[in-house]
Amino acid sequence: MSEVAWGTARGRTVIAAASLGSGLTFLDSSVVNIALPAIGADLDASLAQLQWVVNGYLLALSALILLGGSLGDRFGRRRIFVLGTIWFAIASALCGLAPTAEALVAARVLQGIGGALLTPGSLAMIQGAFVPDDRSRAIGAWSGISGIALAIGPLIGGLLIDYVSWRWIFLINPPLAVLTVVLARWVPETRDPRAHGRFDVLGAVLASTALAALTIALIGWTDPLMPLAAAVAAVSAIAFILRERRAAEPMVPLFLFGNRTFSAANLMTLLVYGALGAITFFLVIELQTVSGWPALYAGLATLPITICMLLLAARGGALGQRIGPRIPMTFGPLVMAGGTLLLLTVGPDVVWWRDVVPGMTIFGLGLALMVAPLTATVLAAAPADHAGLASGINNAVARAGSLLAIAALPVAVGLGGDDYANAPVFDAAYSASLVICAALLVAGGAISWLMIPSRVPG
């Protein structure tokens, strides 16, 4: 029951708990890529293992985030949020203490499960706790504070990696999680009164299996077991579709994809966020391996994107509301593609203001132009009573796009073994990967132009 008002002590506590919880995941997602070279050197990890350090987390998160949201609606958003926070903290400690690359990957998968429980509850607690008239201001405050966590992540992470150890990017999480759990004691418990005890666990298992097998097949393209992994992925994906068609309460109601706009927006999301995930993966390694930058500087290279999002994403939403979503969703990815191609100048003799800032800034401008119209389009294309689920599906698709791109692109550009530490080899692969990412972004823009209407009823 909504009972918290804006400006009260309890209201500030709810925002603080939700923001700190989501900040844990934002902080983690913004610094792990920066630490990959250090992790590889310390744990003697191969490139495939480093891909799994990133993808193990994304796999669990993208496959289970919808189930996590359903659990919160049924059993209490605060309860599942706290459970996810504790789970995330324990998994983070295991990551920080991991003695081998294999142990780190396993801990990252566990961390992704915690993130899938924690992430949906962060915003849902605010939505359920605040009185309706104050929700928009509370969500705005949550967005701003979470954005700050995303912005300072590379700074904190770079300092820890360069001056302490990469392990501390994970070990910093448990103390923050303790504070989050303490603050959450003052958050009122809320549930969805229409929720029930039936969950599509089989659907979640099939989705996880399909994504995991596909990721294994993409990363191990030359491995003799690749055909088996690809077959498992195909069978699991078909079984998932059949399950969702027949389940009384499916995790992903397939009828939503009968709407052309909803399908197009999610396909565009898959391509654009796939490119975004791959670009950040390759860029921070390029800056450290080829350009010789410390982790701190490599992390701060992506800061222009965050600044553009913080300052301009709301304006992009206002523009999309005024002129319709097609133009922002078309030209946003095209601008991002232009910024990506400018980053081709990054190499051994990189100059920050000349080779990094222009490309990152233009990329950030395109992203800020696109994000809010994309979200609004996804929500408007779904029935009102499925808006939250539609948003969750789009969130999962975005993470799956990054997962698949980070799995496939290194193999596609000829990287393997310890090539991430070989400057000449990685430099050539970096250039090829950015051209592919630019093509993905152009394809995303083309899909928007051809399939997104100029106006979406809603």
C-alpha positions as CSV (number, residue, x, y, z in Angstrom):
1,M,0.0,0.0,0.0
2,S,1.4,3.4,-1.0
3,E,2.1,5.5,2.1
4,V,5.4,7.3,1.7
5,A,5.4,11.0,0.7
6,W,8.2,13.0,-1.0
7,G,10.3,15.1,1.4
8,T,9.8,13.0,4.5
9,A,12.6,11.2,6.3
10,R,11.1,7.8,5.4
11,G,10.8,8.9,1.7
12,R,14.5,9.8,1.7
13,T,15.4,6.5,3.3
14,V,13.4,4.6,0.6
15,I,15.2,6.4,-2.2
16,A,18.6,5.9,-0.4
17,A,18.1,2.2,-0.1
18,A,16.8,1.7,-3.6
19,S,19.6,3.9,-5.1
20,L,22.4,2.3,-3.1
21,G,21.1,-1.2,-4.2
22,S,21.0,-0.3,-7.8
23,G,24.2,1.5,-7.5
24,L,25.9,-1.7,-6.5
25,T,25.0,-3.3,-9.8
26,F,25.9,-0.1,-11.8
27,L,29.2,0.2,-10.1
28,D,30.0,-3.4,-10.8
29,S,29.0,-3.3,-14.4
30,S,31.0,-0.2,-15.1
31,V,34.3,-1.4,-13.7
32,V,34.7,-5.2,-14.5
33,N,35.7,-4.6,-18.1
34,I,38.4,-2.2,-17.0
35,A,39.8,-4.9,-14.7
36,L,40.0,-7.6,-17.4
37,P,43.7,-7.2,-18.3
38,A,44.7,-7.2,-14.6
39,I,42.5,-10.3,-13.9
40,G,44.0,-12.1,-16.9
41,A,47.6,-11.4,-15.8
42,D,46.9,-12.3,-12.2
43,L,45.0,-15.5,-12.8
44,D,46.7,-16.5,-16.0
45,A,43.4,-16.4,-17.8
46,S,42.7,-17.0,-21.5
47,L,40.6,-14.6,-23.6
48,A,37.7,-17.0,-23.5
49,Q,37.8,-17.1,-19.7
50,L,37.8,-13.3,-19.6
51,Q,34.8,-13.3,-21.9
52,W,33.1,-15.6,-19.4
53,V,34.0,-13.2,-16.5
54,V,31.7,-10.7,-18.2
55,N,29.2,-13.1,-19.8
56,G,28.7,-15.3,-16.7
57,Y,27.1,-12.4,-15.0
58,L,25.2,-11.2,-18.0
59,L,23.9,-14.7,-18.7
60,A,22.3,-15.2,-15.2
61,L,21.0,-11.6,-15.1
62,S,19.4,-11.6,-18.5
63,A,17.8,-15.0,-18.1
64,L,16.4,-14.5,-14.6
65,I,15.6,-10.8,-14.2
66,L,12.0,-11.3,-15.2
67,L,11.6,-14.2,-12.7
68,G,13.2,-11.9,-10.1
69,G,10.6,-9.2,-10.7
70,S,7.8,-11.8,-10.4
71,L,9.1,-13.1,-7.1
72,G,9.1,-9.5,-5.8
73,D,5.5,-8.9,-6.8
74,R,4.4,-12.1,-5.2
75,F,6.5,-12.4,-2.0
76,G,7.3,-8.7,-1.3
77,R,9.5,-6.3,-3.2
78,R,11.6,-5.3,-0.2
79,R,12.0,-9.0,0.9
80,I,13.4,-10.1,-2.6
81,F,15.4,-6.9,-2.9
82,V,17.1,-7.6,0.5
83,L,17.6,-11.2,-0.4
84,G,19.2,-10.2,-3.7
85,T,21.4,-7.6,-2.0
86,I,22.7,-10.2,0.4
87,W,23.2,-12.8,-2.3
88,F,25.0,-10.2,-4.5
89,A,27.3,-9.3,-1.5
90,I,28.2,-12.9,-0.8
91,A,28.9,-13.6,-4.5
92,S,31.0,-10.4,-4.7
93,A,33.1,-11.6,-1.8
94,L,33.6,-14.9,-3.6
95,C,34.7,-13.0,-6.7
96,G,37.2,-11.0,-4.8
97,L,38.7,-14.1,-3.2
98,A,38.6,-16.3,-6.3
99,P,41.9,-18.3,-6.6
100,T,41.4,-19.2,-10.3
101,A,39.7,-18.0,-13.4
102,E,37.2,-20.8,-13.2
103,A,36.3,-19.9,-9.7
104,L,35.8,-16.3,-10.6
105,V,33.5,-17.2,-13.5
106,A,31.4,-19.4,-11.2
107,A,31.2,-16.6,-8.6
108,R,30.2,-14.1,-11.4
109,V,27.3,-16.4,-12.3
110,L,26.2,-16.4,-8.7
111,Q,26.5,-12.6,-8.7
112,G,24.3,-12.4,-11.7
113,I,21.6,-14.4,-9.9
114,G,21.8,-11.9,-7.0
115,G,21.5,-9.0,-9.5
116,A,18.4,-10.6,-11.1
117,L,16.8,-10.5,-7.6
118,L,18.0,-7.1,-6.7
119,T,17.6,-5.1,-9.9
120,P,13.8,-5.3,-10.5
121,G,13.1,-4.6,-6.8
122,S,15.1,-1.4,-6.7
123,L,12.6,0.6,-8.8
124,A,9.6,-1.5,-7.8
125,M,10.0,-0.5,-4.2
126,I,9.8,3.2,-5.1
127,Q,6.9,2.6,-7.4
128,G,5.0,0.7,-4.7
129,A,6.0,2.7,-1.6
130,F,5.4,6.3,-2.7
131,V,2.0,7.9,-3.0
132,P,1.1,8.3,-6.7
133,D,1.6,12.0,-6.9
134,D,5.2,11.7,-5.7
135,R,6.3,8.8,-7.7
136,S,7.7,10.7,-10.7
137,R,9.9,12.9,-8.4
138,A,11.1,9.8,-6.5
139,I,12.0,7.9,-9.6
140,G,13.8,11.0,-10.9
141,A,15.9,11.1,-7.7
142,W,16.6,7.4,-8.0
143,S,17.7,7.8,-11.6
144,G,20.0,10.7,-10.8
145,I,21.7,9.0,-7.8
146,S,22.1,5.8,-9.7
147,G,23.6,7.7,-12.6
148,I,26.1,9.2,-10.2
149,A,27.1,5.7,-9.2
150,L,27.5,4.8,-12.9
151,A,29.7,7.9,-13.4
152,I,32.0,7.4,-10.5
153,G,32.4,3.7,-11.1
154,P,35.3,3.9,-13.5
155,L,37.1,6.4,-11.2
156,I,36.8,4.2,-8.1
157,G,37.4,1.0,-10.1
158,G,40.5,2.4,-11.8
159,L,42.0,3.7,-8.6
160,L,41.4,0.3,-6.9
161,I,42.9,-1.6,-9.8
162,D,45.9,0.6,-10.3
163,Y,46.8,1.2,-6.6
164,V,45.4,-1.7,-4.6
165,S,44.1,-4.8,-6.5
166,W,41.4,-5.8,-9.0
167,R,40.0,-7.9,-6.2
168,W,38.8,-4.8,-4.4
169,I,36.3,-3.9,-7.2
170,F,34.3,-6.8,-5.8
171,L,35.3,-6.7,-2.1
172,I,34.0,-3.1,-1.9
173,N,30.5,-4.4,-2.4
174,P,29.8,-6.3,0.9
175,P,30.1,-3.2,3.1
176,L,27.9,-1.2,0.8
177,A,25.4,-4.1,0.8
178,V,25.3,-4.1,4.6
179,L,24.4,-0.4,4.6
180,T,21.7,-1.1,1.9
181,V,20.1,-3.8,4.0
182,V,20.1,-1.6,7.1
183,L,18.4,1.2,5.2
184,A,15.8,-1.2,3.7
185,R,14.4,-1.8,7.2
186,W,12.5,1.4,6.9
187,V,11.1,0.6,3.4
188,P,7.5,-0.4,3.6
189,E,6.7,-3.9,2.2
190,T,4.6,-3.9,-1.0
191,R,3.2,-6.6,-3.2
192,D,1.1,-6.9,-6.3
193,P,-2.3,-8.0,-5.0
194,R,-3.0,-9.7,-8.4
195,A,0.2,-11.8,-8.1
196,H,-0.1,-15.5,-7.3
197,G,2.3,-18.3,-6.4
198,R,2.7,-19.8,-9.9
199,F,6.1,-19.0,-11.5
200,D,7.4,-20.1,-14.9
201,V,10.5,-21.8,-13.5
202,L,10.7,-24.2,-16.5
203,G,10.7,-21.2,-18.8
204,A,13.5,-19.6,-16.9
205,V,15.5,-22.8,-17.0
206,L,15.0,-23.2,-20.7
207,A,15.9,-19.6,-21.4
208,S,19.1,-19.9,-19.3
209,T,20.1,-23.2,-21.0
210,A,19.5,-21.7,-24.5
211,L,21.6,-18.6,-23.7
212,A,24.3,-20.5,-22.0
213,A,24.7,-23.1,-24.8
214,L,24.6,-20.4,-27.5
215,T,27.3,-18.4,-25.6
216,I,29.5,-21.6,-25.3
217,A,29.0,-22.2,-29.0
218,L,30.0,-18.6,-29.9
219,I,33.0,-18.4,-27.7
220,G,34.2,-21.9,-28.6
221,W,33.7,-21.6,-32.3
222,T,36.7,-23.8,-33.1
223,D,36.1,-26.2,-30.3
224,P,35.0,-29.8,-31.3
225,L,32.1,-29.5,-28.9
226,M,30.7,-26.4,-30.6
227,P,28.1,-28.3,-32.7
228,L,26.8,-30.0,-29.6
229,A,26.5,-26.7,-27.8
230,A,24.8,-25.1,-30.8
231,A,22.3,-28.1,-31.0
232,V,21.5,-27.7,-27.3
233,A,20.9,-24.0,-27.8
234,A,18.5,-24.6,-30.7
235,V,16.6,-27.3,-28.9
236,S,16.3,-25.3,-25.7
237,A,15.2,-22.2,-27.6
238,I,12.5,-24.1,-29.4
239,A,11.4,-25.8,-26.2
240,F,11.3,-22.3,-24.5
241,I,9.0,-21.0,-27.3
242,L,6.7,-24.0,-27.0
243,R,6.6,-23.6,-23.2
244,E,5.7,-19.9,-23.3
245,R,3.0,-20.6,-25.9
246,R,1.3,-23.2,-23.6
247,A,2.1,-22.0,-20.1
248,A,-0.9,-20.6,-18.2
249,E,1.4,-17.8,-16.7
250,P,4.4,-17.5,-19.1
251,M,7.5,-15.7,-18.1
252,V,7.5,-14.0,-21.6
253,P,4.0,-13.7,-23.0
254,L,4.6,-14.3,-26.7
255,F,1.5,-12.4,-27.8
256,L,3.5,-9.1,-27.0
257,F,5.7,-9.9,-30.0
258,G,2.6,-10.0,-32.3
259,N,2.8,-6.2,-32.1
260,R,5.2,-5.2,-34.9
261,T,6.4,-2.1,-33.1
262,F,7.2,-4.1,-29.9
263,S,9.1,-6.7,-32.0
264,A,11.0,-4.1,-34.0
265,A,12.0,-2.1,-30.9
266,N,13.4,-5.2,-29.2
267,L,15.3,-6.3,-32.3
268,M,16.8,-2.8,-32.6
269,T,17.6,-3.1,-28.8
270,L,19.4,-6.4,-29.4
271,L,21.6,-4.9,-32.1
272,V,22.4,-1.5,-30.5
273,Y,23.1,-2.8,-27.0
274,G,25.1,-5.7,-28.5
275,A,27.3,-3.0,-30.2
276,L,27.5,-1.0,-27.0
277,G,28.6,-3.9,-24.9
278,A,31.2,-5.0,-27.4
279,I,32.6,-1.5,-27.9
280,T,33.2,-0.9,-24.2
281,F,34.7,-4.4,-23.9
282,F,37.2,-3.8,-26.7
283,L,38.0,-0.2,-26.0
284,V,39.2,-0.5,-22.4
285,I,41.4,-3.5,-23.3
286,E,42.8,-1.6,-26.4
287,L,43.7,1.4,-24.2
288,Q,45.5,-0.7,-21.7
289,T,47.2,-3.4,-23.9
290,V,48.0,-1.3,-27.0
291,S,48.0,2.3,-25.8
292,G,49.7,1.5,-22.4
293,W,47.2,3.4,-20.3
294,P,46.7,2.6,-16.7
295,A,43.3,1.2,-15.7
296,L,42.1,4.5,-14.2
297,Y,42.6,6.4,-17.5
298,A,41.1,3.6,-19.5
299,G,38.0,3.6,-17.3
300,L,37.6,7.4,-17.5
301,A,37.7,7.1,-21.3
302,T,34.0,6.1,-21.3
303,L,33.0,9.0,-19.0
304,P,31.7,11.2,-21.9
305,I,28.9,8.7,-22.5
306,T,27.8,8.9,-18.9
307,I,27.9,12.7,-18.9
308,C,25.8,12.9,-22.1
309,M,23.3,10.5,-20.6
310,L,23.0,12.4,-17.4
311,L,22.6,15.8,-19.1
312,L,20.7,15.0,-22.2
313,A,18.7,11.7,-21.9
314,A,15.6,13.6,-20.6
315,R,15.8,16.1,-23.5
316,G,15.9,13.1,-25.9
317,G,12.8,11.8,-24.3
318,A,11.1,15.2,-24.7
319,L,12.1,15.4,-28.3
320,G,10.7,11.9,-29.0
321,Q,7.4,12.9,-27.3
322,R,7.2,15.9,-29.5
323,I,8.2,14.5,-32.9
324,G,7.6,10.8,-32.4
325,P,10.0,7.9,-31.9
326,R,11.0,7.0,-35.4
327,I,13.5,9.8,-36.0
328,P,15.3,9.6,-32.6
329,M,15.4,5.8,-32.8
330,T,16.8,6.0,-36.4
331,F,19.3,8.8,-36.1
332,G,20.5,7.9,-32.6
333,P,22.1,4.6,-33.7
334,L,23.5,6.3,-36.8
335,V,25.2,9.0,-34.7
336,M,26.5,6.3,-32.4
337,A,27.9,4.5,-35.5
338,G,29.7,7.7,-36.5
339,G,31.2,8.0,-33.0
340,T,32.3,4.4,-33.2
341,L,34.2,4.9,-36.4
342,L,36.0,7.9,-34.9
343,L,37.4,5.6,-32.3
344,L,39.3,3.7,-34.9
345,T,42.1,6.2,-34.4
346,V,42.7,4.8,-30.9
347,G,46.1,2.9,-31.0
348,P,49.7,3.0,-29.8
349,D,50.0,6.8,-30.0
350,V,46.6,7.7,-28.7
351,V,45.9,11.3,-27.5
352,W,42.9,11.6,-25.2
353,W,41.4,14.8,-26.4
354,R,42.0,14.0,-30.1
355,D,41.3,10.2,-30.4
356,V,39.0,9.4,-27.5
357,V,36.8,12.3,-26.5
358,P,35.3,13.1,-29.9
359,G,34.2,9.5,-30.6
360,M,32.9,8.9,-27.1
361,T,31.1,12.2,-27.0
362,I,29.4,11.7,-30.3
363,F,28.5,8.1,-29.3
364,G,27.0,9.4,-26.1
365,L,25.0,12.0,-27.9
366,G,23.5,9.3,-30.1
367,L,22.7,7.1,-27.1
368,A,21.0,10.0,-25.3
369,L,18.9,10.7,-28.3
370,M,17.7,7.2,-28.6
371,V,17.3,5.7,-25.1
372,A,14.1,7.5,-23.8
373,P,12.2,7.2,-27.0
374,L,13.1,3.5,-27.2
375,T,11.8,2.9,-23.7
376,A,8.6,4.9,-24.3
377,T,8.0,3.0,-27.5
378,V,8.3,-0.4,-25.8
379,L,5.9,0.6,-23.1
380,A,3.4,2.2,-25.5
381,A,3.4,-0.9,-27.7
382,A,2.3,-3.2,-24.9
383,P,-1.1,-3.3,-23.1
384,A,-1.1,-1.0,-20.1
385,D,-1.4,-3.9,-17.6
386,H,1.8,-5.5,-19.2
387,A,3.9,-2.3,-19.2
388,G,6.2,-3.4,-16.4
389,L,6.7,-6.8,-18.0
390,A,7.4,-5.2,-21.4
391,S,10.0,-3.0,-19.8
392,G,11.6,-6.0,-18.2
393,I,11.7,-7.9,-21.5
394,N,13.4,-5.0,-23.2
395,N,15.9,-4.8,-20.3
396,A,16.6,-8.6,-20.7
397,V,17.0,-8.2,-24.4
398,A,19.5,-5.4,-24.0
399,R,21.7,-7.5,-21.6
400,A,21.4,-10.5,-23.9
401,G,22.6,-8.4,-26.8
402,S,25.7,-7.5,-24.9
403,L,26.2,-11.1,-23.8
404,L,26.0,-12.5,-27.4
405,A,28.2,-9.7,-28.9
406,I,30.9,-10.1,-26.3
407,A,30.8,-13.9,-27.0
408,A,30.8,-13.7,-30.8
409,L,33.0,-10.8,-31.8
410,P,36.4,-11.8,-30.4
411,V,36.2,-15.0,-32.3
412,A,34.8,-13.3,-35.4
413,V,37.9,-11.0,-35.5
414,G,40.4,-13.8,-34.9
415,L,41.2,-13.4,-31.2
416,G,42.0,-16.3,-28.9
417,G,44.3,-17.6,-26.2
418,D,46.1,-14.7,-24.6
419,D,45.8,-12.4,-27.6
420,Y,44.3,-9.7,-25.3
421,A,47.9,-9.2,-24.0
422,N,49.5,-9.1,-27.5
423,A,49.4,-5.5,-28.6
424,P,49.8,-5.9,-32.4
425,V,47.3,-8.7,-32.7
426,F,44.7,-7.0,-30.5
427,D,45.1,-3.7,-32.2
428,A,44.2,-5.2,-35.6
429,A,41.2,-7.1,-34.1
430,Y,40.1,-3.9,-32.3
431,S,39.7,-2.1,-35.6
432,A,37.8,-5.0,-37.2
433,S,35.5,-5.2,-34.2
434,L,34.6,-1.5,-34.3
435,V,33.7,-1.7,-38.0
436,I,31.4,-4.6,-37.2
437,C,29.8,-2.7,-34.3
438,A,29.2,0.3,-36.5
439,A,27.4,-2.0,-39.0
440,L,25.2,-3.3,-36.1
441,L,24.3,0.2,-35.2
442,V,23.5,1.2,-38.8
443,A,21.3,-2.0,-39.0
444,G,19.5,-0.9,-35.8
445,G,18.8,2.5,-37.2
446,A,17.5,1.0,-40.5
447,I,15.1,-1.3,-38.5
448,S,13.8,1.8,-36.7
449,W,13.3,3.7,-39.9
450,L,11.5,0.9,-41.6
451,M,9.4,-0.6,-38.8
452,I,8.9,2.0,-36.0
453,P,5.9,4.3,-36.7
454,S,6.2,8.0,-36.5
455,R,3.7,8.0,-33.7
456,V,3.0,5.2,-31.2
457,P,-0.5,5.2,-29.6
458,G,-0.2,5.2,-25.8
